Amino acid sequence: MSNPVYLALDMPNLAAAKAMAQKVKGHIGGIKLGLEFFCAHGSHGVHEIAQIGLPIFLDLKLHDIPNTVASAMQAIHVLEPAIVTVHASGGRAMLEDAKAAASEHTKVVAVTMLTSLGERDLARQGIGGTPHDHVMRLTELAHDSGIDGIVCSGQEVGAAHKQWKDGFFVVPGLRPAGSAVGDQKRVVTPRKARDDGANVLVIGRPISRAEDPVQAARDIEATL
Ligand SMILES: O=c1ccn([C@@H]2O[C@H](COP(=O)(O)O)[C@@H](O)[C@H]2O)c(=O)[nH]1
């Protein structure tokens, strides 16, 4: 089985990001580039990181009207990402059009509820129920729209997997036992997420901010 860990390269310096990816590349399965990286380095930065030879996950979390999201999807064909994110709350038409516009080699996955949010945050947004309820509602929407899968926390991935057997599940908010949680609220260990059905484990700071990132990546790999 290939390594499910995608390293989140959340750093503004391109040379530092490239050096980090080079260092740990033997212990990860892919690289996740998000807003911080894309706003700073754009397509050029993505091409630079792609030279390392690992699959690229573009975590752009697109969220706009269907026509705009579809146009953005077309614009990133040239970057050949393995995975791209959109927000499930953009609605069914947006999800359908995002999938239709994506390259056939790209998996389109919908962010259900950010792992940095908890039940009180939902209530403040006027959304009733638990994170579990909310993630399940958006999982159904994502499934019905014909996209490839969802992003959810490891606390919901088991239930989401039962609801959508052949879905593709991306799980961030992962913390090896004893590591700092930071701004994440719904966390589990990488092993638990994998056991519950995650296809991709997104891990950033527990590797990139570790004293020894290679050892941290190795330690996580050993738990899987
Ligand atoms: O719900 C979500 C969606 C995306 N992310 C992204 O994953 C990484 C997590 O980084 P850590 O340092 O391991 O916390 C980060 O790039 C987020 O943008 C998420 O955390 N939660």
The ligand as an SDF file (V2000), in Angstrom:
LIG
                    3D

 21 22  0  0  0  0  0  0  0  0999 V2000
  -10.6750   21.0600    7.4820 O   0  0  0  0  0  0  0  0  0  0  0  0
   -9.5030   21.2870    7.1380 C   0  0  0  0  0  0  0  0  0  0  0  0
   -9.1250   21.4400    5.8120 C   0  0  0  0  0  0  0  0  0  0  0  0
   -7.8100   21.6590    5.5040 C   0  0  0  0  0  0  0  0  0  0  0  0
   -6.8820   21.7340    6.4640 N   0  0  0  0  0  0  0  0  0  0  0  0
   -5.4700   21.9550    6.0550 C   0  0  0  0  0  0  0  0  0  0  0  0
   -4.6640   20.8510    6.4880 O   0  0  0  0  0  0  0  0  0  0  0  0
   -3.4240   21.3030    6.9840 C   0  0  0  0  0  0  0  0  0  0  0  0
   -3.2820   20.8760    8.4190 C   0  0  0  0  0  0  0  0  0  0  0  0
   -2.0770   21.3530    8.9390 O   0  0  0  0  0  0  0  0  0  0  0  0
   -1.5650   20.9790   10.4240 P   0  0  0  0  0  0  0  0  0  0  0  0
   -0.3320   21.8050   10.5590 O   0  0  0  0  0  0  0  0  0  0  0  0
   -1.3000   19.4980   10.4260 O   0  0  0  0  0  0  0  0  0  0  0  0
   -2.6380   21.3710   11.3860 O   0  0  0  0  0  0  0  0  0  0  0  0
   -3.3790   22.8160    6.7880 C   0  0  0  0  0  0  0  0  0  0  0  0
   -2.6860   23.0660    5.5840 O   0  0  0  0  0  0  0  0  0  0  0  0
   -4.8340   23.2210    6.6300 C   0  0  0  0  0  0  0  0  0  0  0  0
   -4.9980   24.2980    5.7360 O   0  0  0  0  0  0  0  0  0  0  0  0
   -7.2290   21.5870    7.7740 C   0  0  0  0  0  0  0  0  0  0  0  0
   -6.3830   21.6490    8.6960 O   0  0  0  0  0  0  0  0  0  0  0  0
   -8.5390   21.3420    8.0780 N   0  0  0  0  0  0  0  0  0  0  0  0
  1  2  2  0
  2  3  1  0
  2 21  1  0
  3  4  2  0
  4  5  1  0
  5  6  1  0
  5 19  1  0
  6  7  1  0
  6 17  1  0
  7  8  1  0
  8  9  1  0
  8 15  1  0
  9 10  1  0
 10 11  1  0
 11 12  2  0
 11 13  1  0
 11 14  1  0
 15 16  1  0
 15 17  1  0
 17 18  1  0
 19 20  2  0
 19 21  1  0
M  END
$$$$
